[in-house]
Amino acid sequence: MNPVDHGTPIEAADRIIIEDQLEQARRSNAAGRRASRHTTATCTAVRRDAAARNSSDCFRI
């Protein structure tokens, strides 16, 4: 039996809201991790390109 089926209607509604918020947080965290990996890969590529050019105007990220 689903735990949402237990307790008062208010308790059930609270559980549903909490579960929805947890799922939203998981999606948001996953999106943040994907964006972070993309940014890290981009910064690594910029550094690699600057090092390959041996550029004196290279910036620190």
ZADRENVO-802504 format. One record per atom (N, C-alpha, C): atom name; x, y, z; residue number from 1; residue in three letters. Coordinates in pm, 1 decimal, padded with zeros to 6 digits. Layout:
<node atom="CA" c1="X" c2="Y" c3="Z" nr="NUM" rest="ALA"/>
...
% end
This chain:
<node atom="N" c1="00083.6" c2="-00118.3" c3="00000.0" nr="1" rest="MET"/>
<node atom="CA" c1="00000.0" c2="00000.0" c3="00000.0" nr="1" rest="MET"/>
<node atom="C" c1="00088.0" c2="00124.5" c3="00000.0" nr="1" rest="MET"/>
<node atom="N" c1="00050.5" c2="00221.7" c3="-00076.5" nr="2" rest="ASN"/>
<node atom="CA" c1="00124.7" c2="00347.1" c3="-00087.6" nr="2" rest="ASN"/>
<node atom="C" c1="00116.0" c2="00424.2" c3="00043.6" nr="2" rest="ASN"/>
<node atom="N" c1="00230.9" c2="00477.8" c3="00093.5" nr="3" rest="PRO"/>
<node atom="CA" c1="00226.2" c2="00551.0" c3="00219.9" nr="3" rest="PRO"/>
<node atom="C" c1="00136.9" c2="00675.0" c3="00214.4" nr="3" rest="PRO"/>
<node atom="N" c1="00107.6" c2="00725.4" c3="00096.1" nr="4" rest="VAL"/>
<node atom="CA" c1="00019.9" c2="00841.4" c3="00082.2" nr="4" rest="VAL"/>
<node atom="C" c1="-00122.3" c2="00804.6" c3="00122.6" nr="4" rest="VAL"/>
<node atom="N" c1="-00156.3" c2="00677.1" c3="00117.4" nr="5" rest="ASP"/>
<node atom="CA" c1="-00290.8" c2="00632.7" c3="00151.1" nr="5" rest="ASP"/>
<node atom="C" c1="-00315.8" c2="00629.4" c3="00301.8" nr="5" rest="ASP"/>
<node atom="N" c1="-00215.2" c2="00649.3" c3="00384.6" nr="6" rest="HIS"/>
<node atom="CA" c1="-00229.3" c2="00643.2" c3="00529.2" nr="6" rest="HIS"/>
<node atom="C" c1="-00247.1" c2="00782.9" c3="00587.5" nr="6" rest="HIS"/>
<node atom="N" c1="-00313.6" c2="00791.0" c3="00700.5" nr="7" rest="GLY"/>
<node atom="CA" c1="-00325.4" c2="00917.4" c3="00772.2" nr="7" rest="GLY"/>
<node atom="C" c1="-00441.9" c2="01001.9" c3="00722.6" nr="7" rest="GLY"/>
<node atom="N" c1="-00441.8" c2="01125.5" c3="00771.7" nr="8" rest="THR"/>
<node atom="CA" c1="-00548.9" c2="01218.0" c3="00735.6" nr="8" rest="THR"/>
<node atom="C" c1="-00527.1" c2="01272.0" c3="00594.5" nr="8" rest="THR"/>
<node atom="N" c1="-00629.6" c2="01330.5" c3="00536.4" nr="9" rest="PRO"/>
<node atom="CA" c1="-00612.4" c2="01391.0" c3="00403.8" nr="9" rest="PRO"/>
<node atom="C" c1="-00503.2" c2="01498.5" c3="00401.3" nr="9" rest="PRO"/>
<node atom="N" c1="-00490.4" c2="01574.3" c3="00508.1" nr="10" rest="ILE"/>
<node atom="CA" c1="-00385.3" c2="01677.0" c3="00515.3" nr="10" rest="ILE"/>
<node atom="C" c1="-00247.2" c2="01612.0" c3="00515.1" nr="10" rest="ILE"/>
<node atom="N" c1="-00231.1" c2="01504.7" c3="00593.9" nr="11" rest="GLU"/>
<node atom="CA" c1="-00102.2" c2="01434.4" c3="00596.0" nr="11" rest="GLU"/>
<node atom="C" c1="-00070.2" c2="01377.0" c3="00458.2" nr="11" rest="GLU"/>
<node atom="N" c1="-00170.7" c2="01322.2" c3="00392.0" nr="12" rest="ALA"/>
<node atom="CA" c1="-00149.9" c2="01267.3" c3="00257.4" nr="12" rest="ALA"/>
<node atom="C" c1="-00109.8" c2="01378.2" c3="00160.7" nr="12" rest="ALA"/>
<node atom="N" c1="-00177.4" c2="01492.6" c3="00169.5" nr="13" rest="ALA"/>
<node atom="CA" c1="-00143.5" c2="01605.4" c3="00081.5" nr="13" rest="ALA"/>
<node atom="C" c1="-00001.8" c2="01653.5" c3="00109.5" nr="13" rest="ALA"/>
<node atom="N" c1="00036.3" c2="01659.9" c3="00236.1" nr="14" rest="ASP"/>
<node atom="CA" c1="00173.2" c2="01699.8" c3="00272.1" nr="14" rest="ASP"/>
<node atom="C" c1="00275.7" c2="01605.0" c3="00211.1" nr="14" rest="ASP"/>
<node atom="N" c1="00248.0" c2="01475.4" c3="00218.4" nr="15" rest="ARG"/>
<node atom="CA" c1="00341.7" c2="01377.2" c3="00160.7" nr="15" rest="ARG"/>
<node atom="C" c1="00354.9" c2="01396.5" c3="00009.7" nr="15" rest="ARG"/>
<node atom="N" c1="00242.5" c2="01420.1" c3="-00055.7" nr="16" rest="ILE"/>
<node atom="CA" c1="00246.0" c2="01439.7" c3="-00201.1" nr="16" rest="ILE"/>
<node atom="C" c1="00329.3" c2="01563.0" c3="-00235.3" nr="16" rest="ILE"/>
<node atom="N" c1="00309.1" c2="01671.4" c3="-00161.8" nr="17" rest="ILE"/>
<node atom="CA" c1="00385.6" c2="01794.1" c3="-00185.8" nr="17" rest="ILE"/>
<node atom="C" c1="00533.3" c2="01770.2" c3="-00162.7" nr="17" rest="ILE"/>
<node atom="N" c1="00567.3" c2="01703.6" c3="-00053.1" nr="18" rest="ILE"/>
<node atom="CA" c1="00707.9" c2="01675.7" c3="-00022.4" nr="18" rest="ILE"/>
<node atom="C" c1="00769.4" c2="01587.9" c3="-00130.3" nr="18" rest="ILE"/>
<node atom="N" c1="00696.5" c2="01485.4" c3="-00174.3" nr="19" rest="GLU"/>
<node atom="CA" c1="00748.9" c2="01398.7" c3="-00280.8" nr="19" rest="GLU"/>
<node atom="C" c1="00769.8" c2="01477.5" c3="-00409.4" nr="19" rest="GLU"/>
<node atom="N" c1="00677.5" c2="01566.9" c3="-00441.8" nr="20" rest="ASP"/>
<node atom="CA" c1="00692.5" c2="01649.8" c3="-00561.7" nr="20" rest="ASP"/>
<node atom="C" c1="00813.8" c2="01741.5" c3="-00549.6" nr="20" rest="ASP"/>
<node atom="N" c1="00832.3" c2="01800.7" c3="-00431.9" nr="21" rest="GLN"/>
<node atom="CA" c1="00947.5" c2="01889.3" c3="-00411.1" nr="21" rest="GLN"/>
<node atom="C" c1="01078.3" c2="01811.0" c3="-00419.4" nr="21" rest="GLN"/>
<node atom="N" c1="01080.0" c2="01690.3" c3="-00364.6" nr="22" rest="LEU"/>
<node atom="CA" c1="01199.5" c2="01606.1" c3="-00371.4" nr="22" rest="LEU"/>
<node atom="C" c1="01232.3" c2="01572.3" c3="-00516.3" nr="22" rest="LEU"/>
<node atom="N" c1="01131.1" c2="01536.2" c3="-00593.6" nr="23" rest="GLU"/>
<node atom="CA" c1="01153.2" c2="01503.2" c3="-00734.9" nr="23" rest="GLU"/>
<node atom="C" c1="01204.1" c2="01625.1" c3="-00811.5" nr="23" rest="GLU"/>
<node atom="N" c1="01147.4" c2="01742.3" c3="-00784.0" nr="24" rest="GLN"/>
<node atom="CA" c1="01193.1" c2="01864.7" c3="-00849.4" nr="24" rest="GLN"/>
<node atom="C" c1="01338.2" c2="01894.2" c3="-00812.3" nr="24" rest="GLN"/>
<node atom="N" c1="01374.1" c2="01875.3" c3="-00686.0" nr="25" rest="ALA"/>
<node atom="CA" c1="01512.2" c2="01898.0" c3="-00642.5" nr="25" rest="ALA"/>
<node atom="C" c1="01607.4" c2="01801.0" c3="-00712.6" nr="25" rest="ALA"/>
<node atom="N" c1="01565.8" c2="01677.4" c3="-00728.0" nr="26" rest="ARG"/>
<node atom="CA" c1="01650.4" c2="01579.2" c3="-00797.7" nr="26" rest="ARG"/>
<node atom="C" c1="01671.7" c2="01619.9" c3="-00943.0" nr="26" rest="ARG"/>
<node atom="N" c1="01563.1" c2="01663.8" c3="-01010.1" nr="27" rest="ARG"/>
<node atom="CA" c1="01577.3" c2="01708.1" c3="-01149.6" nr="27" rest="ARG"/>
<node atom="C" c1="01668.1" c2="01830.3" c3="-01158.5" nr="27" rest="ARG"/>
<node atom="N" c1="01651.1" c2="01923.4" c3="-01067.3" nr="28" rest="SER"/>
<node atom="CA" c1="01731.7" c2="02045.2" c3="-01066.7" nr="28" rest="SER"/>
<node atom="C" c1="01879.2" c2="02012.8" c3="-01042.3" nr="28" rest="SER"/>
<node atom="N" c1="01906.1" c2="01924.3" c3="-00947.6" nr="29" rest="ASN"/>
<node atom="CA" c1="02043.7" c2="01884.4" c3="-00920.1" nr="29" rest="ASN"/>
<node atom="C" c1="02107.2" c2="01814.6" c3="-01039.5" nr="29" rest="ASN"/>
<node atom="N" c1="02030.6" c2="01729.4" c3="-01105.7" nr="30" rest="ALA"/>
<node atom="CA" c1="02082.6" c2="01659.8" c3="-01223.8" nr="30" rest="ALA"/>
<node atom="C" c1="02115.2" c2="01760.1" c3="-01333.8" nr="30" rest="ALA"/>
<node atom="N" c1="02028.2" c2="01858.5" c3="-01353.0" nr="31" rest="ALA"/>
<node atom="CA" c1="02053.8" c2="01960.8" c3="-01454.7" nr="31" rest="ALA"/>
<node atom="C" c1="02178.4" c2="02041.4" c3="-01418.4" nr="31" rest="ALA"/>
<node atom="N" c1="02194.6" c2="02072.9" c3="-01290.7" nr="32" rest="GLY"/>
<node atom="CA" c1="02313.3" c2="02145.5" c3="-01245.8" nr="32" rest="GLY"/>
<node atom="C" c1="02440.8" c2="02066.3" c3="-01268.6" nr="32" rest="GLY"/>
<node atom="N" c1="02434.5" c2="01935.6" c3="-01243.3" nr="33" rest="ARG"/>
<node atom="CA" c1="02552.7" c2="01851.2" c3="-01266.9" nr="33" rest="ARG"/>
<node atom="C" c1="02586.6" c2="01846.8" c3="-01415.3" nr="33" rest="ARG"/>
<node atom="N" c1="02482.5" c2="01837.0" c3="-01501.7" nr="34" rest="ARG"/>
<node atom="CA" c1="02508.3" c2="01836.1" c3="-01646.0" nr="34" rest="ARG"/>
<node atom="C" c1="02570.7" c2="01967.8" c3="-01690.2" nr="34" rest="ARG"/>
<node atom="N" c1="02519.6" c2="02078.4" c3="-01640.8" nr="35" rest="ALA"/>
<node atom="CA" c1="02573.7" c2="02209.8" c3="-01676.9" nr="35" rest="ALA"/>
<node atom="C" c1="02716.6" c2="02224.9" c3="-01626.5" nr="35" rest="ALA"/>
<node atom="N" c1="02743.2" c2="02174.7" c3="-01507.8" nr="36" rest="SER"/>
<node atom="CA" c1="02877.3" c2="02183.9" c3="-01450.6" nr="36" rest="SER"/>
<node atom="C" c1="02977.2" c2="02103.7" c3="-01533.5" nr="36" rest="SER"/>
<node atom="N" c1="02936.9" c2="01984.2" c3="-01575.7" nr="37" rest="ARG"/>
<node atom="CA" c1="03026.6" c2="01902.4" c3="-01659.6" nr="37" rest="ARG"/>
<node atom="C" c1="03054.8" c2="01974.4" c3="-01790.9" nr="37" rest="ARG"/>
<node atom="N" c1="02952.2" c2="02037.2" c3="-01848.8" nr="38" rest="HIS"/>
<node atom="CA" c1="02969.9" c2="02109.1" c3="-01974.8" nr="38" rest="HIS"/>
<node atom="C" c1="03065.5" c2="02226.9" c3="-01955.7" nr="38" rest="HIS"/>
<node atom="N" c1="03045.8" c2="02304.0" c3="-01848.1" nr="39" rest="THR"/>
<node atom="CA" c1="03132.1" c2="02419.0" c3="-01820.5" nr="39" rest="THR"/>
<node atom="C" c1="03275.0" c2="02374.6" c3="-01796.7" nr="39" rest="THR"/>
<node atom="N" c1="03293.9" c2="02268.3" c3="-01720.1" nr="40" rest="THR"/>
<node atom="CA" c1="03427.6" c2="02216.8" c3="-01692.7" nr="40" rest="THR"/>
<node atom="C" c1="03496.4" c2="02173.0" c3="-01821.8" nr="40" rest="THR"/>
<node atom="N" c1="03422.9" c2="02103.6" c3="-01908.1" nr="41" rest="ALA"/>
<node atom="CA" c1="03480.8" c2="02058.9" c3="-02035.2" nr="41" rest="ALA"/>
<node atom="C" c1="03517.7" c2="02178.3" c3="-02121.7" nr="41" rest="ALA"/>
<node atom="N" c1="03433.7" c2="02280.7" c3="-02123.1" nr="42" rest="THR"/>
<node atom="CA" c1="03461.4" c2="02400.4" c3="-02202.8" nr="42" rest="THR"/>
<node atom="C" c1="03585.0" c2="02472.1" c3="-02150.1" nr="42" rest="THR"/>
<node atom="N" c1="03593.6" c2="02489.6" c3="-02018.7" nr="43" rest="CYS"/>
<node atom="CA" c1="03709.1" c2="02557.8" c3="-01959.7" nr="43" rest="CYS"/>
<node atom="C" c1="03837.7" c2="02479.7" c3="-01984.5" nr="43" rest="CYS"/>
<node atom="N" c1="03829.9" c2="02348.5" c3="-01975.5" nr="44" rest="THR"/>
<node atom="CA" c1="03947.2" c2="02265.5" c3="-02001.6" nr="44" rest="THR"/>
<node atom="C" c1="03992.6" c2="02282.8" c3="-02145.8" nr="44" rest="THR"/>
<node atom="N" c1="03897.6" c2="02287.0" c3="-02238.3" nr="45" rest="ALA"/>
<node atom="CA" c1="03931.7" c2="02304.9" c3="-02379.7" nr="45" rest="ALA"/>
<node atom="C" c1="03994.4" c2="02441.7" c3="-02403.2" nr="45" rest="ALA"/>
<node atom="N" c1="03943.4" c2="02546.1" c3="-02338.2" nr="46" rest="VAL"/>
<node atom="CA" c1="03999.8" c2="02680.7" c3="-02352.9" nr="46" rest="VAL"/>
<node atom="C" c1="04142.9" c2="02683.4" c3="-02301.2" nr="46" rest="VAL"/>
<node atom="N" c1="04164.7" c2="02623.8" c3="-02185.7" nr="47" rest="ARG"/>
<node atom="CA" c1="04300.9" c2="02619.7" c3="-02129.8" nr="47" rest="ARG"/>
<node atom="C" c1="04395.7" c2="02542.4" c3="-02222.0" nr="47" rest="ARG"/>
<node atom="N" c1="04347.6" c2="02429.3" c3="-02273.8" nr="48" rest="ARG"/>
<node atom="CA" c1="04430.3" c2="02347.3" c3="-02361.0" nr="48" rest="ARG"/>
<node atom="C" c1="04466.6" c2="02424.9" c3="-02487.6" nr="48" rest="ARG"/>
<node atom="N" c1="04369.8" c2="02494.4" c3="-02545.3" nr="49" rest="ASP"/>
<node atom="CA" c1="04394.9" c2="02573.1" c3="-02665.9" nr="49" rest="ASP"/>
<node atom="C" c1="04494.3" c2="02685.8" c3="-02637.8" nr="49" rest="ASP"/>
<node atom="N" c1="04479.0" c2="02752.6" c3="-02524.5" nr="50" rest="ALA"/>
<node atom="CA" c1="04569.3" c2="02862.0" c3="-02489.0" nr="50" rest="ALA"/>
<node atom="C" c1="04710.9" c2="02809.0" c3="-02467.2" nr="50" rest="ALA"/>
<node atom="N" c1="04722.4" c2="02694.7" c3="-02402.2" nr="51" rest="ALA"/>
<node atom="CA" c1="04853.4" c2="02636.3" c3="-02378.3" nr="51" rest="ALA"/>
<node atom="C" c1="04918.3" c2="02593.6" c3="-02510.2" nr="51" rest="ALA"/>
<node atom="N" c1="04837.9" c2="02541.0" c3="-02601.8" nr="52" rest="ALA"/>
<node atom="CA" c1="04890.4" c2="02497.8" c3="-02731.0" nr="52" rest="ALA"/>
<node atom="C" c1="04942.1" c2="02617.0" c3="-02810.7" nr="52" rest="ALA"/>
<node atom="N" c1="04877.2" c2="02731.7" c3="-02796.7" nr="53" rest="ARG"/>
<node atom="CA" c1="04921.5" c2="02852.5" c3="-02866.7" nr="53" rest="ARG"/>
<node atom="C" c1="05036.9" c2="02918.8" c3="-02791.8" nr="53" rest="ARG"/>
<node atom="N" c1="05059.2" c2="02876.1" c3="-02666.1" nr="54" rest="ASN"/>
<node atom="CA" c1="05160.2" c2="02937.1" c3="-02580.6" nr="54" rest="ASN"/>
<node atom="C" c1="05138.1" c2="03088.1" c3="-02575.0" nr="54" rest="ASN"/>
<node atom="N" c1="05013.4" c2="03123.3" c3="-02554.1" nr="55" rest="SER"/>
<node atom="CA" c1="04971.9" c2="03262.4" c3="-02558.7" nr="55" rest="SER"/>
<node atom="C" c1="05000.9" c2="03332.3" c3="-02426.8" nr="55" rest="SER"/>
<node atom="N" c1="05053.0" c2="03454.3" c3="-02435.9" nr="56" rest="SER"/>
<node atom="CA" c1="05078.3" c2="03532.4" c3="-02315.1" nr="56" rest="SER"/>
<node atom="C" c1="04953.6" c2="03604.4" c3="-02267.5" nr="56" rest="SER"/>
<node atom="N" c1="04850.1" c2="03612.4" c3="-02352.0" nr="57" rest="ASP"/>
<node atom="CA" c1="04728.1" c2="03679.0" c3="-02311.5" nr="57" rest="ASP"/>
<node atom="C" c1="04622.8" c2="03579.7" c3="-02259.1" nr="57" rest="ASP"/>
<node atom="N" c1="04666.0" c2="03460.7" c3="-02228.5" nr="58" rest="CYS"/>
<node atom="CA" c1="04576.3" c2="03358.1" c3="-02177.3" nr="58" rest="CYS"/>
<node atom="C" c1="04526.2" c2="03400.1" c3="-02039.3" nr="58" rest="CYS"/>
<node atom="N" c1="04402.9" c2="03368.7" c3="-02010.2" nr="59" rest="PHE"/>
<node atom="CA" c1="04342.3" c2="03409.1" c3="-01883.1" nr="59" rest="PHE"/>
<node atom="C" c1="04325.3" c2="03289.8" c3="-01791.7" nr="59" rest="PHE"/>
<node atom="N" c1="04315.0" c2="03316.6" c3="-01664.7" nr="60" rest="ARG"/>
<node atom="CA" c1="04296.8" c2="03210.0" c3="-01565.1" nr="60" rest="ARG"/>
<node atom="C" c1="04148.4" c2="03198.1" c3="-01534.0" nr="60" rest="ARG"/>
<node atom="N" c1="04099.6" c2="03076.0" c3="-01538.1" nr="61" rest="ILE"/>
<node atom="CA" c1="03958.6" c2="03049.5" c3="-01510.9" nr="61" rest="ILE"/>
<node atom="C" c1="03945.9" c2="02991.9" c3="-01372.8" nr="61" rest="ILE"/>
% end
